[in-house]
């Protein structure tokens, strides 16, 4: 039949890259139930996001898991992979809390010459931090460098999880850049629920961030998620009285068309 469409001849739709990074504390204080709960939560997150990625026509989702303890390293050799290729390896706890090393590693990889290479454009990177303590290395120097010089980091969607009573919400708020984008909870079950919901909500909103004029924020996602789930065991760092002065940004270069190669 002349009007029959050969599905094999259809060209795949070009989708902009949506990178989702999880920066996870695996220091010694995470030993026992905390690391077990983190692994369980991340396995659920991978499953949920994988299903979303498979059906999403707006963006090509890729995931990277960066763990930090004594130093920082990527879970997978390639660092950033499509969900169909990504294999989650359960994390183990031990060592220090080198958040500065994690920020330095992000600074190196948040570049179109590295993890953000794409011929079809990019959405805003999503970066989700989780810690149960406070940094043991020179995090301030690393934060100053990445927040002042890396435009992808400056304009990424950043959300933080401060888990447990020893988590430093003030430092995490500075790293994220907004205390209202940091969730504090001492209940591991609540953390499990919120991490899953934050991840999927971030992916849904972030997948459209390449559209001109769409400017999603971590604060909006956090507030919407807490309201949606009704988790009374969670609050934002802002609710706890933490305030943050946003780091300076380079105003000489306007925010890019996310489908272009304007930035490194």
N, C-alpha and C positions, 0 to 999 in steps of 0.2 A: 504494500500500500504506500502511495506516494507521500502521505502525511504522517507516516509512522516515525516516531522519534527514537533514534538509537541512543540509549542511555550511556553506552560506552563512548559516544562521541561528544558528550557534554563536557565542557571545561569546568573544573572545580572553581568555585567562587573564591576570589582572593580575599583573605581575611587579615586584618591587622593583628599584630602580635599583642597578646595580653600576658605579661609576665607576672606571676604571683610568687612572692618570696616569703618563706617562713624562716625567721631568725630565732632560733630556739636555744635557751639556756640548758646545758647539760652538765653543769658544774656538780661538785660533790653534794651540795645541799639538795639536789634533786633525787638523791638515792632513795630507793624504796617505792612507796606508793606514788609520789609525784611523777617519777619518770614512767611508771607503768600507766598512769592516767594520761600522761602526755602522749605516749605511744598509742593508746586506745583512741584518744581524741583525734590524733593525726590520721590514723587508719580510716576512721569514719569520714574525716575531711576529704581524704584522697578519693574515697568512694563517691561521696556526694559531688565533689567538683568534677570527677571523671565523667559522671553521668551528664552533668551540665555541659561539659566541654564537648561531649560527643554530639549533642543536639543544638549547640550554639552556632548560629549562622553569622553573628556579628563580629566575632573575634576568634583568633587561634590561641587557646589557653595553653600556657606552659608553666611548669612548677619548678621551683628550686627550694631546697631545704638546706639552710646554713646553720650548723650547730656550733656553739661556742662554749668552751670550757677553758682549758689551758691552750689558747690559740683558737682558731676558727677553721672549719673545713666544710666542704660541700658533701652532702650525702651521696650524690652521684658524680661520677667523673666528669660528665659534660656540664654539670651544674644546673642547667635549665633544660628540661625535657618536656615533650608532649605527654599528656596523661596516659596515652596508650603504651608508652615506652617506660614510664616511671615505675620503679619498684621501691616501695617503702621498706627500709631496713630498720628494725627497732633500735632505738637509741639507748645508749648506756650512759650512766652518770659517773662523774669523777672529775677532779681537778678544780681549777680556779674559775673565775667569771670574767673572761677577757672580752667584754663588750666592745672595747676599742678595736680589738683585732677583727671583730665581725664588721664593724663600720668601715675599717680599712679595706676589707675584702669586698664589701658592697661597692665601695668607691671605685675599685678596679674593674668590677664587672658591670656596673651600671653605665654602659657605653654601647653605642651602635657598632663599635669596633670589637665588642666582646659579646656579652649575653644578649644585647638588644639588636643584634643584626637581623634585618628583615627587609625584604624587597617589597612588602605590601603595607608598610607603615606600622605604627605602634599605638597602643592605648597607653594610658598612664600606668606605670608600674604600681603594683600593690605590694606593700611590705608590711607583714604582720610580725611584731616582736613579742616574745614571751620571756619573762624572767621571774625568778622567785627571790632575788637578792639584789645586790648592787655590784657594779663593776669593780674589778680588782686591778685593772690596768689603766693606762692614760686615755680614758674615753673622751675627755674634754678636747684634747688635741685632735683626735680622730673625728669627733663630731664637728668641730670648727672647720676642719678641712673639707669634709663631705658636704656640709650644709652651706658653705660659702662658695664652693667651686664646682659641685656636681649638680647641674640643672635638672637632671632626671630625678635625683633624690629630692631636690627642692620641690618639685612639682608632682611627686608621687603621692599616692594615697597611703598614708601611714597610720597604723593602729597598734596600740600596745596592750599587752596583758601583764598586769602586776599580780602575781599569784602568791598568796600567803602573806603573813604579817611582816615578814622581813624584806619584802620587795620594796625597793626604793621608788615610789611613785614620782617623786620630784625629778630624779635623773631620767627615768623613762619618759616623762612628759617632755623634757628638754630634747631627748633623742627623737621623739615623734614630732615635736614642735607644737603640741597643743594638748593641754591637760584634759580637755574634754574628749580627746580621742584615746585616752588610756582607761582601760577597765580594771578595777581592783576587786578581787574576790579572794577569800580564804577558803572557799568551798570548792573542792576539786570537781564535784559533779556539775556545779554551776559553770565552772570553767569549760568543762567538756561541751555542755550545751551551747554556750556563747561562742566558743571557738568555731564550732560547726556553722552556726548561723552567721557570724561575722564573715567567715570565708565565702559562703555562698552569696550573701548580700553584696559583698565587695566585688565578687566576680560578675554578678548580674549588672551592677551599676558601672563597674570599671570597663566592661565590654563595650559600653557605649561612649566612653570618654574620648574617643577619637573624633567624635562629632563636634563640630565647631560650636562653641558657646556652652558646652556641657562641662561643668566644673565640679565634680563630686568631691567630697571631703571625708576624711576619717571621722571627724566629729559627727557628721550627719549619719554615717553608717552606724556608729556606736550608739547614738541616741535612738535611732530607729530600731536597732536590734534589741536593746534593753527593753524598750516599750513593747516590742513585738512578743518577746519571750516572757515578759513579766517576772524577771528574775530579781527578787528582792535582796538576794545575797550579793548583788553586784552594785557598784557605784563607779562613777568616773573620778579620776584624780581631781578634776575641777570641783566636784561635789565635796571632796575632802579638803578643799581650801588651797590646793596647789595652783599656782599661777605661773605662766610661762610667757616670756617675751620672745616672739618669733625671731629666729635668726635672720640676719640681713640677707637679701637676695640681690642678684645682679639685675638691676633695673635697666641696664643698657640693651638687654636682649629680651624682647617680648616673648611671651609663651608661644611655643611653636605650633604649627599645624602638626598634629600627632601623626599624620600620614607622611610627613616629610623627613628629610635627613638633615635638619638644621643644626642639630647638636651632635657632639661626640657621644 
